[in-house]
């Protein structure tokens, strides 16, 4: 089992910044992919950003140029969110994938106010 601990959500005004962190522990493996998904009320969960073990990144178009995903070590990833918009409001979930296994964090609320 892999446990994911998220931190860094909260309330911020539009145009502000937040940084989310996710640390994986337990039976972690090299070669994992980590990322952040989000889900707004009434919406489906969507991929925001992901990073492979090699450091290759992928972003949803709506956050390109504003969000940055990076690893601080093999099992810790952060999401730097700048120029936040009202539509970024959602619960953000950390994801850890290795092989056919997927693990999810408990979610952290990000609320952007006007």
N, C-alpha and C positions, 0 to 999 in steps of 0.2 A: 504494500500500500504506500501511496505517496500522499503526504499532507501538504496543503497549500495554505499559507497564511498571508493575507492581504492587508495592506494598510495604506492610508493616505487620502481616502475619500473625504468629502465634506461639501461645504457650501462656499461658493465663490461668485463674485460678480462677473458679468460678461466682460470678456477681454482679459480676465485674470488667468492665473496658472495654478495647476495642481500637479503633484507627482504621486503616482501610485506605485507601490512596491509589492512584490510577491516573492516569497521564499518557499522553496520546496524542501521537504525533509522526508525521511523514511527511506524506502527502497528506491532511491533515485538512480538514474542511469545516465551515462554519457550518451550523446546522440539524441537527446530529447529536443523537442520543439516546445517553446513556450509562447504564450500570447495573451492578449486581452480581448474579451468579448464584452458587449454591452447589450442591455435590454431595457428599453423604455416601456412605460405602461401601454398595453395594447399592441405592442410591436413584437416582432420576432427577435430572437437573439441574433446579433450580427458580429462578425469578426471586425475588430478595430485595428489591431496590429499583431503581427507575429514575428518571431525570430527563431531561426534554426540554430543548431549547435555550432554551425560554422559562422554564424553572425549574419546570415542573409535575412533581410527584413521584408515585410509586406504590410501595406496599409490600405485601408478602405479609402476611396477617393476623397470622401468628405473631411478626412483629417490630415491628408498629405500637406506637408509644409507647416503644420501646427503641432502635431504630436511626434514624439520620438520614442522608440522602444530600444532598450539596450540591456545587456546583461552586466551585472557587477561581478558575477562568478557563474560557474556552470549551472547553478540551481537557483539563482536569484535574478529576477528581471524587474525593471522598472519602466513605467510609462510616463514620460514627461509631457504634460498637456499644456500648451500655451494658447493664447488667443481664444479662450473658451467661448463657446456660443451657447445660446439657450438650448439649441437642439442637441447639445452634447449631454444634456441631463439624462441620466440612466443609472441603472445598477451595473457596475462593471465587475466582470468575473475573470479571474485568472485561470488560464488553461495550461495544462501540462500534458504533453503527448509523447509517447515513446512506443514504437511498434504499433500494435493495435489497441494499446491502452490509452485511455483518456481520463484525466482527473481534473476536478473543478474546485475552485475556491468557493467560499461561502457568499461572496459578493460584497462590494462596497459601494455605497451610494455616492454619486456625484450629482450635485445640484447647482446649476448655473442660473443666477438671478439677474434680472435687468436693472 
